[in-house]
């Protein structure tokens, strides 16, 4: 059973000394399945991307050790390193997304008993909401970059790991779509039309590129599996 004493109002606030990424998988899944709103879809999107990045790196790392792959050694090293960097960024963003959500809650809890306090609260909410948009936008960018890594590794990577590369792409794309949903739901609460327009334009451009990457990756993966 989940410990109701660890809730503040209806939300559980993660202790500042703890991080989601330090949890065991089963503990993270239990935390996710509780009646707490955080962690939620944003953190899961970051996790999906991190797993995709890990698989991308794995496929690159498996393309070593044989003379026939000597010519692509440097490229595989680059892909592996870039994938590892993206993985590490996304692991940080798992907690960043939950922290951004908690910042929004804190802003809404501010008192507004005077006109000055009301103005301060509105500014605090706007700033917190923009933070809650920018974190999933960062997740979106990272997940797209993973698709770029996968699109490179499948062309010359170890054919025995082609299905792993395909899964890497699917996880990265899941991160893209999940991040977009979190961006949209938070933009609803922001009245800055220019800001919303800019974020939506950039997000939709990334989505279009991500869809094209995924389509090409799927074709190559299935062709190599069936050859």
C-alpha positions in Angstrom: 0.0 0.0 0.0 1.0 3.6 -0.6 1.9 5.7 2.4 -0.7 8.5 2.6 1.4 10.2 5.3 3.9 11.1 2.7 1.4 13.1 0.7 1.2 16.9 0.9 -2.4 17.7 0.0 -3.0 15.0 -2.7 0.5 15.1 -4.1 3.6 13.4 -2.8 6.6 15.8 -2.9 9.8 13.8 -3.5 12.4 14.5 -0.8 15.1 16.9 -2.1 17.8 14.3 -1.2 16.1 11.7 -3.3 15.9 11.4 -7.1 13.7 9.4 -9.3 16.6 8.1 -11.3 18.2 6.7 -8.2 15.2 4.5 -7.5 15.0 0.8 -8.4 12.8 0.1 -11.4 10.1 -1.5 -9.3 10.1 1.4 -6.8 9.9 3.9 -9.7 7.0 2.0 -11.2 5.2 1.9 -7.9 5.7 5.7 -7.4 4.4 6.2 -10.9 1.3 4.1 -10.4 0.3 5.9 -7.1 -2.4 8.6 -6.9 0.3 11.3 -7.0 0.3 13.4 -10.2 4.1 13.6 -10.2 6.1 11.8 -11.6 3.9 11.6 -14.6 4.0 11.6 -18.4 6.8 14.0 -18.7 9.2 12.0 -16.6 8.1 8.8 -18.5 8.8 10.5 -21.8 12.3 11.4 -20.7 12.8 7.8 -19.5 11.6 6.4 -22.8 14.1 8.6 -24.6 16.9 7.6 -22.2 16.2 3.9 -22.9 16.3 4.6 -26.6 19.6 6.4 -26.3 21.0 3.5 -24.3 20.0 1.0 -27.1 21.4 3.3 -29.7 24.8 3.4 -27.9 24.6 -0.4 -27.4 24.2 -1.0 -31.1 27.2 1.2 -31.9 29.3 -0.5 -29.2 28.5 -3.9 -30.7 29.9 -2.8 -34.0 33.5 -3.2 -32.9 36.1 -5.9 -32.9 36.0 -7.2 -36.4 38.2 -6.0 -39.4 35.1 -5.6 -41.6 34.0 -2.7 -39.4 37.3 -1.0 -39.0 36.4 1.7 -41.5 33.4 2.8 -39.5 35.1 2.6 -36.1 35.3 6.4 -35.6 31.7 6.9 -36.7 30.4 4.3 -34.3 32.5 5.9 -31.5 30.8 9.2 -32.3 27.3 7.7 -32.3 28.0 5.9 -29.0 29.3 9.0 -27.3 26.5 11.2 -28.6 23.9 8.6 -27.5 25.5 8.4 -24.0 25.4 12.2 -23.7 21.7 12.3 -24.6 21.0 9.4 -22.2 22.6 11.4 -19.4 20.7 14.5 -20.2 17.4 12.7 -20.3 18.0 11.0 -17.0 18.4 14.4 -15.5 15.2 15.6 -17.2 13.3 12.8 -15.5 13.6 14.6 -12.3 13.6 18.1 -13.8 10.1 17.5 -15.2 8.7 16.4 -11.8 10.5 19.4 -10.2 8.9 21.7 -12.7 5.5 20.4 -11.9 6.1 20.9 -8.2 7.2 24.5 -9.0 3.8 25.1 -10.6 2.0 23.7 -7.5 4.0 26.0 -5.3 3.2 29.0 -7.4 -0.5 28.3 -7.3 -0.3 28.0 -3.5 1.0 31.5 -3.1 -1.3 33.9 -1.3 -2.9 36.8 -3.1 -4.4 38.8 -0.3 -3.2 42.1 -1.6 -3.0 43.6 -5.1 0.8 43.4 -5.0 0.7 39.8 -3.9 -1.8 39.0 -6.6 0.5 40.5 -9.3 3.4 38.5 -7.8 1.5 35.3 -7.9 0.4 35.7 -11.5 4.0 36.3 -12.5 5.2 33.3 -10.5 2.6 31.1 -12.1 3.5 32.3 -15.6 7.2 31.7 -14.9 6.5 28.2 -13.5 4.3 27.3 -16.4 6.9 28.3 -18.9 9.4 26.2 -17.0 6.9 23.3 -17.2 6.9 23.8 -21.0 10.6 24.2 -21.5 11.5 20.9 -19.7 9.4 18.7 -22.1 10.7 20.8 -25.0 14.2 19.8 -24.0 13.0 16.2 -23.8 11.6 16.6 -27.3 14.8 17.9 -28.7 16.9 15.2 -27.1 14.6 12.4 -28.3 14.8 13.7 -31.9 18.6 13.7 -31.7 18.4 10.1 -30.6 16.5 9.3 -33.8 19.3 11.0 -35.7 21.8 8.7 -34.0 19.7 5.6 -34.8 19.3 6.6 -38.4 23.1 6.6 -38.7 23.8 3.4 -36.7 21.3 1.3 -38.7 23.1 2.0 -42.0 26.4 0.3 -41.0 25.9 -1.0 -37.5 26.0 -4.7 -36.5 23.2 -6.4 -38.4 22.6 -8.8 -35.5 21.5 -5.8 -33.4 19.2 -4.3 -36.0 16.0 -5.1 -34.0 17.6 -3.3 -31.0 18.2 -0.3 -33.2 14.5 -0.4 -34.2 13.4 -0.5 -30.6 15.7 2.4 -29.9 13.9 4.5 -32.5 10.5 3.5 -31.3 11.4 4.5 -27.7 12.8 7.8 -28.9 9.7 8.5 -30.9 7.5 7.7 -27.9 9.5 10.3 -26.0 8.9 12.8 -28.8 5.1 12.3 -28.8 4.9 12.2 -25.0 6.9 15.4 -24.7 4.6 17.1 -27.2 1.5 16.2 -25.2 3.1 17.7 -22.1 4.1 20.8 -23.9 0.5 21.3 -25.2 -1.2 20.7 -21.9 1.0 23.3 -20.2 0.7 25.9 -23.0 -3.1 25.9 -22.4 -2.4 27.7 -19.1 -0.1 30.4 -20.6 -1.7 33.6 -22.0 1.5 34.8 -23.7 0.4 34.2 -27.3 3.7 35.0 -28.9 5.5 32.5 -26.6 2.9 29.8 -27.3 3.1 30.4 -31.0 6.9 30.2 -31.0 7.0 26.9 -29.0 4.3 25.3 -31.1 6.0 26.2 -34.3 9.3 24.7 -33.1 7.7 21.7 -31.7 5.7 20.9 -34.9 8.9 21.3 -37.0 10.7 18.8 -34.8 7.7 16.4 -34.9 7.6 16.5 -38.7 11.4 15.7 -38.9 10.9 13.0 -36.3 8.1 11.3 -38.2 10.2 11.3 -41.4 13.2 9.8 -39.5 11.1 7.1 -37.9 9.5 6.2 -41.2 12.9 5.7 -42.9 14.3 3.8 -39.9 11.3 1.4 -39.9 11.8 0.7 -43.6 15.5 0.0 -43.2 15.0 -2.1 -40.1 12.3 -4.3 -41.6 14.3 -4.7 -44.8 17.4 -5.8 -43.0 15.4 -8.2 -40.7 13.8 -9.8 -43.7 16.9 -10.0 -45.9 
